[in-house]
Each structure stands twice: as structure tokens, then as C-alpha cells.
Amino acid sequence: MHGEKRTMWLTRFKIAIIEKNIDKLNELMEELPKLEEKREIEEAIYLLREASELIYTLKDETSASMKLIKKNLQFLRSTDIPTSKKLDIKL
């Protein structure tokens, strides 16, 4: 049973990496099972490295996206048509 649990954890971790699901990766890292077989340990190390690279990549992408959003907001604000605050009614 323990071997199945470790294999299932490794599979779920792989899926989380493929899906780029950071929340799931964090959850799975919190419940890391005790790995006993050399192959499992090596696979887990490889997957953790992949997860780390993914997190840094997503962080950089998020940072770039935030900069682009700020740039677009600044542009839109600079082209905003000034509106008068008083009611302009002509009869």
C-alpha cells in the first residue's frame, strides 16, 4: 500500500507540473511521502527541480505581465478625455 501511495504522489506531482498548477504543487510538497526506493528519490528530485524552474518561469512571466498592464494603464490614462465635473445643460 505504501508503494502505491508514493507512486500516486509522484504521478499527481507530474500532473501538477504539466498543468502548471502552483497551488497543487504547494499542496503536494506539504504532503511529501517518505520515499524509500532510489528510483523514487531520483524521480522526486528531478520533479522538484522541474517544479522550481516552473515557479521561477511563471514568476518572471507574471512580472512581465504586470509591467505590461501598468504600461497599458498609464497609456490609457494619458489618453483619457478630460470630463467636466459640472452638469452642462443648455436649454
Buried (B, 14 or more C-beta within 10 A) or exposed (E): EEEEEBBEBBEBBBEBBEEBBBEBBEEBEEEEBEBEEEEBEEBBEEBBEBBEEBBEEEEEEEEEEEEEEEEEEEEEEEEEEEEEEEEEEEE
